[in-house]
Amino acid sequence: MSATSYTPQEAAAVSGARVAAIQKAITARKIPTRPVGPTKRRQLDETALLAFALAEALPEALHLSPGDAYALLRGTDRGVGELMIGEVVRIDTARVLAATRRRLQLYDRAREIIVSDPVIMGGAPTIRGTRITTWSILGRLEDGDSVETVLEDYPYLDREAVEAAALHARANPPRGRPSGKLSGQPWRRAS
């Protein structure tokens, strides 16, 4: 298992689970965390992230809590191969977790290519060597542009960089209050 750790918000973006479900499992101590940095922020390991993805991927009839999924995955080689639940249920984790593993690779790439420099775009996360913010990439994709359209506008980027930037933007939304146009107080802009 890699030494990389993830915040609950990052784990939600990569695994497809809700942040509230992740926080609930952490608070109930179903999933172990480790404190990182001077602020002692709770971080999840890769196995925990895969456990949330596995719990989300299973049908409702096969309810598996994230804590139980974590215990099952911890006993395997990072969830590669088959998991057995009892004598009857077999889960092909290679197939079930393939999309999550792809997003993990993308997020690891995002950590390499995304930078935040106060001098560039006011510190907003940008793709290294450009002034393209991750939020602008995500906004275009959410508004209906395809990755190919974005690549036409930025031919020096590759498909993986665009996908990694969008995933990074989902995992790290802007902090603070929304801008004035969204705050419901249009008279403040007039002054």
C-alpha positions as CSV (number, residue, x, y, z in Angstrom):
1,M,0.0,0.0,0.0
2,S,1.3,3.5,-0.8
3,A,2.1,6.0,1.9
4,T,-0.2,8.5,0.3
5,S,-3.0,9.7,2.5
6,Y,-6.3,11.5,1.6
7,T,-8.6,14.0,3.3
8,P,-12.2,13.0,3.6
9,Q,-13.1,15.5,0.8
10,E,-10.5,13.9,-1.5
11,A,-11.7,10.4,-0.5
12,A,-15.2,11.3,-1.4
13,A,-14.2,12.7,-4.8
14,V,-12.2,9.6,-5.7
15,S,-14.4,6.9,-4.2
16,G,-17.8,8.3,-5.1
17,A,-19.0,8.2,-1.5
18,R,-20.6,11.1,0.2
19,V,-18.4,13.3,2.5
20,A,-21.0,12.9,5.2
21,A,-20.8,9.1,5.1
22,I,-17.0,9.3,5.3
23,Q,-17.1,11.7,8.2
24,K,-19.7,9.5,10.0
25,A,-17.5,6.4,9.6
26,I,-14.5,8.3,10.9
27,T,-16.4,9.7,13.9
28,A,-17.8,6.2,14.7
29,R,-14.2,4.9,14.4
30,K,-15.2,2.3,11.8
31,I,-12.4,3.5,9.6
32,P,-9.0,4.4,11.0
33,T,-7.4,7.7,10.3
34,R,-4.1,9.3,11.1
35,P,-3.4,12.9,12.1
36,V,-1.2,14.7,9.6
37,G,0.5,18.1,9.8
38,P,0.5,20.8,12.5
39,T,-3.3,21.0,12.5
40,K,-3.6,17.2,13.0
41,R,-6.0,16.9,10.1
42,R,-7.5,13.4,9.8
43,Q,-6.2,11.5,6.8
44,L,-7.4,8.2,5.3
45,D,-5.1,5.6,3.7
46,E,-5.7,4.1,0.2
47,T,-7.4,1.0,1.7
48,A,-10.0,3.1,3.4
49,L,-10.7,4.9,0.2
50,L,-11.1,1.6,-1.6
51,A,-13.4,0.4,1.2
52,F,-15.8,3.4,0.6
53,A,-15.8,2.7,-3.1
54,L,-16.5,-1.0,-2.5
55,A,-19.4,-0.2,-0.1
56,E,-20.8,2.3,-2.7
57,A,-20.5,-0.1,-5.6
58,L,-22.4,-3.0,-4.1
59,P,-26.2,-3.3,-4.6
60,E,-28.5,-2.4,-1.7
61,A,-29.3,-6.1,-1.1
62,L,-25.7,-6.7,-0.3
63,H,-25.2,-4.0,2.3
64,L,-21.6,-3.8,3.4
65,S,-20.6,-1.1,5.8
66,P,-17.4,0.8,5.0
67,G,-15.9,-0.6,8.2
68,D,-16.6,-4.1,7.2
69,A,-15.3,-3.4,3.7
70,Y,-12.1,-2.0,5.2
71,A,-11.6,-5.1,7.3
72,L,-12.1,-7.3,4.2
73,L,-9.7,-5.3,2.0
74,R,-7.1,-5.0,4.7
75,G,-6.6,-8.7,4.7
76,T,-6.0,-8.8,0.9
77,D,-3.3,-7.4,-1.4
78,R,-4.9,-3.9,-1.7
79,G,-8.2,-5.5,-2.8
80,V,-6.8,-7.3,-5.8
81,G,-8.5,-10.5,-6.8
82,E,-11.6,-11.9,-5.1
83,L,-13.2,-11.2,-1.8
84,M,-15.3,-13.8,-0.1
85,I,-18.2,-12.9,2.2
86,G,-19.3,-16.0,3.9
87,E,-19.5,-19.1,1.8
88,V,-21.7,-17.7,-1.0
89,V,-20.8,-14.2,-2.1
90,R,-17.7,-13.6,-4.2
91,I,-16.7,-10.1,-5.2
92,D,-14.4,-9.5,-8.1
93,T,-12.6,-6.5,-6.7
94,A,-10.5,-5.9,-9.8
95,R,-13.7,-5.2,-11.8
96,V,-15.6,-3.5,-9.0
97,L,-12.8,-1.1,-8.1
98,A,-11.3,-0.5,-11.5
99,A,-12.9,3.0,-11.9
100,T,-11.8,4.0,-8.4
101,R,-8.3,2.8,-9.1
102,R,-8.2,4.9,-12.3
103,R,-9.4,7.9,-10.3
104,L,-6.7,7.2,-7.7
105,Q,-4.1,7.3,-10.5
106,L,-5.6,10.5,-11.8
107,Y,-5.5,12.1,-8.4
108,D,-1.9,11.1,-7.8
109,R,-1.1,12.7,-11.2
110,A,-3.1,15.8,-10.1
111,R,-0.9,16.1,-7.0
112,E,2.1,16.2,-9.3
113,I,0.8,18.8,-11.9
114,I,-1.4,21.1,-9.8
115,V,0.3,24.0,-8.0
116,S,-1.0,26.8,-5.9
117,D,1.2,29.9,-6.0
118,P,0.0,33.2,-4.5
119,V,1.6,35.1,-7.4
120,I,-0.3,33.1,-10.1
121,M,-4.1,33.5,-10.3
122,G,-4.3,34.7,-6.7
123,G,-3.2,31.3,-5.3
124,A,-6.0,29.3,-7.1
125,P,-4.9,25.8,-8.0
126,T,-3.5,25.8,-11.6
127,I,-1.9,23.3,-13.9
128,R,1.8,23.6,-13.6
129,G,3.4,26.0,-16.1
130,T,0.0,27.5,-17.1
131,R,-2.6,30.0,-15.8
132,I,-5.4,27.5,-16.2
133,T,-7.2,26.9,-13.0
134,T,-8.6,23.5,-12.0
135,W,-12.0,25.1,-11.3
136,S,-12.2,26.5,-14.9
137,I,-11.5,23.1,-16.3
138,L,-14.2,21.5,-14.1
139,G,-16.6,24.4,-14.9
140,R,-16.3,23.8,-18.6
141,L,-16.8,20.0,-18.3
142,E,-19.8,20.5,-16.0
143,D,-21.3,23.0,-18.5
144,G,-21.2,20.4,-21.2
145,D,-17.9,20.8,-22.9
146,S,-16.1,17.6,-23.7
147,V,-12.5,16.8,-22.9
148,E,-11.8,17.0,-26.6
149,T,-13.1,20.6,-26.8
150,V,-11.0,21.6,-23.8
151,L,-8.0,20.0,-25.5
152,E,-8.6,21.9,-28.7
153,D,-8.4,25.1,-26.7
154,Y,-5.3,24.0,-24.8
155,P,-3.4,21.8,-27.2
156,Y,-0.3,21.7,-24.9
157,L,-2.3,19.7,-22.3
158,D,-3.0,16.0,-22.5
159,R,-6.3,14.2,-21.8
160,E,-5.0,12.9,-18.4
161,A,-4.1,16.4,-17.3
162,V,-7.6,17.7,-18.0
163,E,-9.2,14.8,-16.2
164,A,-6.8,15.1,-13.3
165,A,-7.5,18.8,-13.0
166,A,-11.3,18.3,-12.9
167,L,-10.9,15.6,-10.3
168,H,-8.6,17.9,-8.2
169,A,-11.2,20.7,-8.5
170,R,-14.0,18.3,-7.2
171,A,-11.8,17.2,-4.3
172,N,-10.7,20.7,-3.4
173,P,-13.6,23.2,-3.9
174,P,-13.1,26.9,-3.3
175,R,-13.3,27.8,0.4
176,G,-15.3,30.6,1.9
177,R,-18.5,32.4,0.9
178,P,-19.6,32.5,-2.7
179,S,-19.0,35.7,-4.7
180,G,-21.5,38.5,-4.5
181,K,-23.6,37.5,-7.5
182,L,-24.5,34.3,-5.7
183,S,-24.9,35.7,-2.2
184,G,-28.4,37.0,-2.9
185,Q,-27.4,40.6,-2.1
186,P,-27.0,42.3,-5.5
187,W,-27.2,45.8,-4.0
188,R,-23.7,45.3,-2.5
189,R,-22.2,45.3,-6.0
190,A,-23.8,48.5,-6.9
191,S,-21.9,50.5,-4.3
